[in-house]
């Protein structure tokens, strides 16, 4: 067993440029301390290091986070690749901005309720049991909602992201090699994450869904190429170009327009189902004039089937057995309209006939 003590620190650091001052004075002034890969399994008393801003404790055998209450000025804490099973005893680190806990044995992200300055949280690749996935305490998520901007949750068997939607300031999400399946789940959180500029989901089943990339780009207007991060691309390591985004946005608008047009046609067909039933004919029925002051008073033009004549003009296909019946119905409408308040010439207004699809 190796315990992190002042003696171990004294053996680990290089004080060639600080020989004129005592070891205690050096520790009080130190802002960075690197004791990584020392087989440390417990953190001892480091209370002399009150001015620490960055503490490197990665690649050790640490099982519990404790004895860090002294580090009120700590901003970056590196604890990845240890044996930590619980996130605890960090309440005193009020100024902590970056926390690295990847490669441990954590099953629940908790205990971060008071860390209001935390901007980056890295909890990738936890050593989970078969069938187990990394979980998040709702209290911790709500506490980090306004501060957290970078989250790495890769390789943790995570199968949905909706609980993370509360992270309103998230700008970088790395969730590689998880179990995300539903594109609808991604669309839901992308609507909430209005500041997201980098998304990496490589290795998830959802990446194999039809039009996965297209739907993500259309859903998130903020994913972009030029971002202040070590990764230069914004979606699964691939650049999103302006031309690609514009094409997909036009495609989305066109699709929405077609859907709206289809809904309007369906509504009109539903609103006037009695027209075709009344005439009991398969010919197209086109409403030409409507008098809103008289309920149920509408005039219609009945079109028989058309065929192309020798001079390429559309002409009615002659059907003697139907012609007399259709003409009689038209005369009946004209006569009925002449008795109403509207002039009968409204039935065949020339300026309306050109709108009739033939």
C-alpha positions in Angstrom: 0.0 0.0 0.0 1.2 3.5 -0.9 -0.3 6.5 0.8 0.1 10.0 -0.6 2.0 11.9 2.0 4.3 14.9 2.2 7.3 12.5 2.1 6.1 10.9 -1.1 5.6 14.4 -2.6 9.1 15.4 -1.5 10.5 12.4 -3.4 8.4 13.0 -6.5 9.0 16.7 -7.2 11.9 18.4 -8.7 13.1 21.4 -6.6 16.3 22.4 -8.5 15.0 25.9 -9.0 13.7 26.3 -5.5 16.6 25.2 -3.3 16.7 28.6 -1.5 13.3 27.9 0.2 12.1 25.2 2.5 9.9 22.3 1.5 7.0 23.7 3.4 7.3 27.1 1.7 7.5 25.4 -1.6 4.3 23.4 -1.0 2.4 26.5 0.2 3.3 28.3 -3.1 2.8 25.3 -5.4 -0.1 25.6 -7.8 0.4 22.3 -9.7 1.2 18.9 -8.2 1.7 15.8 -10.3 1.8 12.5 -8.4 0.4 10.3 -11.2 1.4 6.6 -11.7 2.8 6.1 -8.2 0.7 3.1 -7.1 -1.1 5.4 -4.6 -4.1 3.8 -3.0 -5.0 6.4 -0.4 -4.8 10.2 -0.2 -3.2 11.5 3.0 -2.8 14.9 4.6 -2.0 17.6 1.9 -3.2 20.5 3.9 0.0 22.5 3.2 -0.9 22.7 -0.5 -3.5 25.3 -0.1 -2.8 27.1 -3.3 -3.1 24.1 -5.6 -4.9 24.8 -8.9 -4.2 21.5 -10.6 -3.8 18.1 -9.0 -2.7 15.1 -11.1 -3.6 11.8 -9.4 -4.4 9.6 -12.4 -3.1 6.1 -13.0 -3.0 5.1 -9.4 -4.9 2.6 -7.2 -7.0 5.2 -5.3 -10.3 3.7 -3.9 -11.8 6.7 -2.2 -11.9 10.4 -2.8 -11.1 12.1 0.5 -8.8 14.5 2.3 -9.3 17.2 -0.3 -11.1 19.7 1.8 -8.0 21.9 2.0 -8.0 22.5 -1.8 -10.5 25.4 -1.9 -8.6 26.9 -4.9 -8.4 23.7 -6.9 -9.7 24.1 -10.5 -8.6 20.9 -12.3 -8.6 17.4 -10.7 -7.4 14.4 -12.6 -8.5 11.1 -11.0 -8.9 8.9 -14.1 -7.8 5.2 -14.1 -8.1 4.5 -10.4 -10.4 2.2 -8.4 -12.9 4.8 -7.3 -16.5 3.5 -6.9 -18.2 6.6 -5.6 -18.1 10.3 -6.3 -17.9 11.9 -2.9 -16.2 14.5 -0.6 -15.9 17.1 -3.3 -18.3 19.7 -1.7 -15.4 22.0 -0.6 -14.0 22.3 -4.1 -16.1 25.4 -4.9 -13.8 26.6 -7.7 -13.5 23.2 -9.5 -13.9 23.6 -13.3 -12.6 20.3 -14.7 -13.1 16.9 -13.2 -11.6 13.7 -14.8 -13.0 10.4 -13.4 -12.8 8.2 -16.5 -11.7 4.5 -16.1 -12.9 4.0 -12.6 -15.7 1.8 -11.1 -18.4 4.4 -10.7 -22.0 3.4 -11.5 -23.8 6.6 -10.4 -22.7 10.2 -11.0 -23.6 12.0 -7.8 -22.1 14.3 -5.2 -21.6 17.2 -7.5 -24.5 19.3 -6.3 -22.4 22.2 -4.9 -19.9 22.5 -7.8 -21.5 25.4 -9.5 -18.3 26.3 -11.5 -17.8 22.9 -13.0 -17.5 23.2 -16.8 -16.1 19.8 -17.8 -16.9 16.4 -16.6 -15.2 13.3 -18.0 -16.6 9.9 -16.8 -15.9 7.7 -19.7 -15.2 3.9 -19.7 -16.3 3.0 -16.2 -15.7 -0.7 -15.2 -19.3 -1.8 -15.1 -20.8 -5.2 -14.5 -22.4 -7.0 -17.4 -25.7 -5.4 -18.3 -25.1 -2.4 -16.1 -25.1 1.2 -17.3 -23.9 4.5 -15.9 -26.6 6.5 -14.2 -27.0 10.1 -13.2 -28.4 11.6 -10.0 -31.1 14.1 -11.1 -30.0 16.5 -8.3 -26.5 16.6 -9.7 -27.8 17.2 -13.2 -30.0 20.1 -12.1 -27.1 21.6 -10.2 -24.8 21.4 -13.3 -27.5 22.5 -15.7 -26.2 26.1 -16.1 -22.4 25.5 -15.8 -21.5 22.2 -17.5 -20.4 22.7 -21.1 -18.3 19.5 -21.9 -19.4 16.0 -21.0 -17.7 12.8 -21.9 -19.7 9.7 -21.2 -18.2 7.3 -23.8 -18.3 3.5 -23.3 -20.8 3.3 -20.5 -23.6 1.2 -22.0 -25.9 4.3 -22.0 -29.0 3.7 -24.1 -30.8 7.1 -23.8 -30.0 10.7 -23.3 -33.3 12.4 -22.3 -32.3 12.8 -18.7 -29.4 14.9 -19.8 -31.6 17.4 -21.6 -31.5 19.7 -18.5 -27.9 20.5 -19.3 -28.9 23.7 -21.1 -25.3 25.0 -21.7 -23.8 21.8 -23.1 -21.6 22.6 -26.0 -19.5 19.3 -26.4 -20.9 15.9 -25.9 -18.7 12.8 -26.4 -20.8 9.6 -26.1 -18.8 7.1 -28.2 -19.4 3.4 -28.0 -22.6 3.3 -26.1 -26.0 1.7 -26.8 -28.0 4.6 -28.3 -30.6 3.2 -30.7 -33.4 5.8 -31.2 -33.0 8.8 -33.5 -36.1 10.3 -31.8 -34.1 10.4 -28.5 -31.4 12.4 -30.1 -33.8 14.8 -31.8 -35.4 15.4 -28.4 -32.2 16.5 -26.7 -30.9 18.4 -29.7 -34.0 20.6 -29.4 -33.0 21.4 -25.8 -29.2 21.8 -26.4 -29.2 25.1 -28.3 -25.5 25.7 -27.7 -24.2 22.3 -28.9 -21.3 22.6 -31.4 -19.6 19.2 -31.1 -21.3 15.8 -31.0 -19.5 12.5 -31.2 -21.7 9.3 -31.3 -19.4 7.0 -33.2 -19.9 3.3 -32.3 -23.6 3.6 -31.4 -26.3 1.6 -33.2 -28.2 4.8 -34.0 -25.3 5.7 -36.4 -26.5 3.0 -38.8 -30.1 4.3 -39.0 -31.2 5.7 -42.5 -30.4 9.4 -42.9 -28.9 9.5 -39.4 -26.4 12.2 -40.2 -28.9 14.3 -42.3 -31.5 14.3 -39.5 -28.9 15.3 -36.8 -27.6 18.2 -38.9 -31.1 19.4 -39.7 -32.2 19.1 -36.0 -29.2 21.0 -34.6 -28.6 24.4 -36.0 -25.5 25.0 -33.9 -23.2 22.1 -34.9 -20.3 23.7 -36.7 -16.8 23.3 -37.9 -14.7 26.0 -36.2 -14.8 25.3 -32.5 -12.3 25.9 -29.7 -11.7 22.2 -28.9 -9.1 19.5 -29.6 -11.4 17.9 -32.1 -11.8 20.0 -35.3 -14.9 18.3 -36.6 -18.4 18.6 -35.1 -20.3 15.4 -35.9 -18.7 12.0 -35.4 -15.3 13.3 -36.5 -16.7 14.6 -39.9 -16.9 18.2 -41.0 -20.3 19.8 -41.5 -20.0 22.1 -44.5 -22.3 25.1 -45.1 -23.4 23.6 -48.5 -24.4 20.3 -46.9 -26.4 22.1 -44.1 -28.1 24.4 -46.6 -29.1 21.5 -48.9 -30.6 19.6 -45.9 -32.4 22.7 -44.6 -34.0 23.2 -48.1 -34.9 19.5 -48.2 -36.5 19.8 -44.8 -38.5 22.9 -45.9 -39.6 21.2 -49.1 -40.7 18.1 -47.1 -42.7 20.3 -44.7 -44.4 22.1 -47.6 -45.4 18.8 -49.2 -46.8 17.5 -45.9 -48.8 20.7 -45.4 -50.2 20.5 -48.9 -51.2 16.9 -48.4 -52.9 17.8 -45.1 -54.8 20.6 -46.8 -56.0 18.3 -49.5 -57.1 15.7 -47.0 -59.0 18.4 -45.0 -60.8 19.6 -48.1 -61.8 16.1 -49.0 -63.0 15.5 -45.5 -64.9 18.8 -45.4 -66.8 18.2 -48.6 -67.4 14.4 -48.8 -71.1 14.9 -49.8 -70.2 16.5 -53.1 -69.3 13.3 -54.9 -71.9 11.3 -53.1 -74.6 13.7 -54.2 -73.8 13.4 -57.9 -73.0 9.7 -57.7 -70.5 10.0 -60.5 -66.8 9.4 -60.9 -66.2 12.6 -62.7 -64.1 15.4 -61.0 -66.3 18.0 -59.2 -64.8 21.5 -58.9 -66.4 24.2 -56.7 -66.6 27.4 -58.6 -68.6 29.8 -56.4 -69.7 29.8 -52.8 -72.2 32.1 -51.2 -71.3 32.3 -47.5 -74.6 34.1 -46.7 -76.7 31.1 -47.7 -75.7 27.9 -46.1 -75.2 24.9 -48.4 -75.4 27.1 -51.5 -72.4 26.1 -53.6 -72.1 25.9 -57.4 -70.0 23.2 -59.1 -68.6 22.4 -62.5 -68.6 18.7 -63.4 -65.9 17.6 -65.8 -66.1 14.5 -67.8 -63.0 12.5 -68.7 -60.7 14.2 -71.2 -58.8 12.9 -74.2 -56.3 14.5 -76.6 -57.7 15.4 -80.0 -55.7 15.3 -83.3 -54.5 18.9 -82.8 -53.3 18.1 -79.3 -56.2 19.9 -77.5 -58.0 18.3 -74.6 -61.6 17.5 -75.4 -64.4 15.7 -73.5 -64.6 12.0 -74.1 -68.1 11.4 -75.5 -70.4 9.2 -73.4 -74.0 9.5 -74.7 -75.4 7.6 -71.9 -74.0 10.1 -69.3 -74.1 13.3 -71.2 -77.9 13.9 -70.9 -77.8 13.2 -67.2 -74.9 15.6 -66.5 -76.5 18.4 -68.6 -79.7 18.0 -66.7 -77.9 18.4 -63.4 -76.1 21.5 -64.6 -79.4 23.0 -65.8 -80.8 22.2 -62.4 -78.0 24.0 -60.7 -78.3 27.1 -63.0 -82.1 27.2 -62.3 -81.6 26.8 -58.6 -78.9 29.5 -58.5 -81.1 32.0 -60.4 -83.5 31.8 -57.5 -80.9 32.8 -55.0 -79.3 36.2 -54.3 -76.3 35.4 -56.5 -76.3 35.8 -60.3 -76.1 32.6 -62.3 -73.1 33.9 -64.3 -71.0 33.1 -61.2 -71.1 29.4 -62.2 -69.0 29.8 -65.2 -66.8 32.8 -64.5 -64.1 32.8 -67.2 -61.4 33.9 -64.7 -62.0 30.8 -62.6 -62.0 28.3 -65.4 -58.3 28.5 -65.9 -57.7 27.4 -62.3 -59.5 24.1 -62.9 -56.9 21.2 -63.2 -57.5 19.2 -66.4 
